[in-house]
Amino acid sequence: MSIEQTLILIKPDGLFRKLTGLSIDRLDAAGLAMVAAKMVSVSQELAEKHYAEHVGKPFYPNLIKYIRGEFHGLQDHRVLAMVYRGEGCIGKVREIAGATNPEAARPGTIRGSFGRVTTSGQFENVLHASANAADAQREVALWFKNGEILP
């Protein structure tokens, strides 16, 4: 396996429900290194760039509202953006995070433990984790500037 890095976002529902520390504990327990972290106010533009691959899909408008905290009445549109690095990092983080749909996520994963689906069908899945190496590279560059990630 090679050393990889990946983007993780603690989404507004994770912040709102005070799940940040619990999520970070599970990521740290995997032996991965956090090499960057910052609170980010998610602009409409940043949300649209992050979810660009989903433009035109029926769930796209709700993705934008969700990542900006609009479902939780948050005024500052914040998320905790982090970069983790380590051997096989992307796969390990995806395994720890669990399936995107919290109802399909294995027990013990972050989404399986803390995620939920609202009565309106909206996934509240606590965090975003890059799906693959190409997504990780694009997403890390989108959320972090040069010099913000430890070598």
N, C-alpha and C positions, 0 to 999 in steps of 0.2 A: 504494500500500500504506500501511497505517497502522502506527503504533507499537503493538506488542503486548508482553505479558509472558506468560511461561509457567513452569510448574513442571517441574523436572527432579530426579529422585531417583537418586542412584547407589545401586543396590540392594545388599543384603548380598553377593551373589556378586561384584559389582564391587569392593567394599571388600576382601573376602577374597582376591581374586586380584590386588590392587594395581593396578587399572585406573583409579583415580580421576584421576590426573594426565593419562593418555593421553586419557581422555574429555573432560576440561576443555579440553585443548589443541585438540581438534577443534571443540568448541563455540566457543571463543574465536576460532579461525581464521575462523569465519563472519562475524566483525565484529559479533557481538552483545555486549551488556554484561551482565556478572554484577552484579546489584544486591542480591543477598542470598544468604547461604550459612550453614548451620549443621549441626552433627551433631545428629541426633534419635534418641532411643531410642523405637522404635515400639511403643507399647502395643497391646494387643488392640483397644481401643476405636478408636484412631486408624486402625489397619489396616482395621477393619470400616467406618469412615466413608469412608475413601479408596476402598475397593472396593465401596461400597454398591450400585452398579448391577449387580453380578454376583451378588448374593445369590440362592441357589437354583440357580445353574448348577453343573454337576458339578465344575468346576475351582475353585470358590470356596474350599473349605477349603485347598487347596494354595496359592492366592494369599496367603492370610493367613499361612500358615506361612512361605512364601518371603519376603515383605516383612519379616517379623520375624526372619529369619535362622535359623529353626529347621532348614532343610535343610543349613546349614553349621555347625551346632553352636555358633553364636554366643550367648553369654550375655547380651550387652547390647542385642540387637535394634536395632542402629544402622544408619542410612542417612545419606548426605550429601544434605540438601535444599538446592536452589538455585532462585533466580529469575533468569531471563535476560530482557532487554528489547531490543527493536529493531524495525526495520521488517520486517514479515512474519515475525516471530520464531517463531511456532508452526509454520508450514510449514517454515521452515529447520531448526528443531530436529528435527522429525519426519523430514526428509530425512537429516540427519546421523545420527540414531539408527538408522534402517533399520526394516525390518518387525519386528513383535513376535516372530514366529517366526524365530530366528536362521538357520535353514536356508533361509528365503525372503528374508533380508536381502541386499541387494546388497553385493558386495565393496567395501571401503573405508568402509562405514558402521560405526558403533560396534558394532552387533549383528552385522553381517556379519564383522567382523574378530575380535571377542572373544566373541560369544555362542556358546552351545552348547545342545544338547538332551541331557539325561542319558539313561541307559539305561532309566530308568523313565518317560521321556517329559516330564519337567519342563523347561520353558524356563528357561534361565539367560541372560537377555537384558541384563544389566548395568545398564540404567537404565530409568526411567519418564520419559516425556515426555507432557505434556497433549495430548489428541487434537484439541481444538478450543477456540475462545474461551470457550465456556460452561464446559467442563471446567477450563480454565486458571484462570478467575476463581474457581470453587468450590475447586479444589485449592490455589491460592496462599493463599486465606483459611483453609483448613483447616490448613495447615502453618506459616503465618507470622502473627504478630500485628502489629497496627498499630505502626509505628515500627521494625520490623525490616527493612524494604525501603527502600533508598536512593531518594530522589526522582528 
